[in-house]
Amino acid sequence: MEVGFTYCLGKTKSATGTGLTLWWIGFIIALGLSMFMMTKAAEKLPIGTVYPVWTGIGAVGAVLVGIFFFGEPATFWRIFFITTLILSIVGLKIWG
């Protein structure tokens, strides 16, 4: 859902009319579902783990959506830092 609302948000930049409205509706639905799933995760896991993992997934997803769907550059440093972020998320999940 994190990646879904990022994608919808990106599509609002070029949409008009009914298409724009539908992308905004998709954004709101995906955002709401994302928040709901985060609260469900927080029922079982510490919030200090849930929130960083949630934001990390959103950050990684946003970069990948930008690269694969919106033509943003995939430079060495972007890939390097996204990789370190992924490793940090995995580390929090394993040892958090």
C-alpha positions in Angstrom: 0.0 0.0 0.0 2.9 2.3 0.6 4.2 1.8 -2.9 0.6 2.1 -4.2 -0.1 5.5 -2.8 3.3 6.7 -4.0 2.5 5.6 -7.5 -0.9 7.2 -7.4 0.6 10.4 -6.1 3.1 10.4 -9.0 0.3 9.9 -11.5 -1.6 12.9 -10.2 1.1 15.2 -11.7 0.1 14.4 -15.3 -3.6 13.5 -14.9 -6.5 15.8 -15.6 -10.3 15.7 -15.1 -11.8 12.4 -14.1 -8.4 10.7 -14.3 -7.0 13.1 -11.7 -9.9 12.5 -9.4 -9.5 8.7 -9.7 -5.8 8.9 -9.0 -6.5 11.0 -5.8 -9.1 8.5 -4.7 -6.6 5.7 -5.2 -4.1 7.6 -3.2 -6.5 8.1 -0.3 -7.6 4.5 -0.3 -4.0 3.2 -0.4 -2.9 5.6 2.3 -5.8 4.6 4.5 -5.0 0.9 4.0 -1.4 1.5 4.7 -2.1 3.2 8.0 -4.6 0.5 8.9 -2.0 -2.2 8.3 0.6 -0.3 10.2 -1.7 -0.1 13.3 -2.3 -3.9 13.0 1.4 -4.5 12.9 1.9 -2.3 16.0 -0.5 -4.5 17.9 2.1 -7.3 17.7 5.4 -5.5 17.3 7.1 -2.6 19.1 6.3 0.8 17.5 10.0 1.5 17.5 10.4 -1.3 14.9 7.0 -0.9 13.1 7.4 2.8 12.2 10.9 2.7 10.9 10.2 -0.4 8.8 7.0 1.3 7.5 8.7 4.5 6.5 11.7 2.6 5.1 9.4 0.5 2.9 7.8 3.7 1.7 11.1 5.4 1.0 12.5 2.4 -0.9 9.2 2.0 -2.7 9.1 5.6 -3.7 12.6 5.5 -5.1 11.9 2.3 -7.1 8.6 3.7 -8.4 10.4 6.8 -9.5 13.0 4.9 -11.3 10.8 2.2 -12.9 7.7 4.2 -13.7 8.6 7.9 -13.8 12.0 7.9 -15.5 14.0 9.1 -12.5 17.8 8.4 -12.7 19.2 5.2 -11.1 22.6 6.6 -10.2 25.2 4.7 -8.3 24.6 6.8 -5.1 20.8 6.4 -5.2 21.2 2.6 -5.5 23.9 2.6 -2.9 21.9 4.5 -0.3 18.6 2.6 -1.1 20.6 -0.6 -0.5 21.9 0.6 2.9 18.3 1.6 3.8 17.1 -1.9 2.9 19.8 -3.5 5.0 18.9 -1.3 7.9 15.2 -2.3 7.6 16.2 -5.9 7.5 18.4 -5.4 10.5 15.6 -3.7 12.5 13.3 -6.6 11.7 15.8 -9.3 12.7 17.4 -7.6 15.7 14.8 -5.0 16.6 
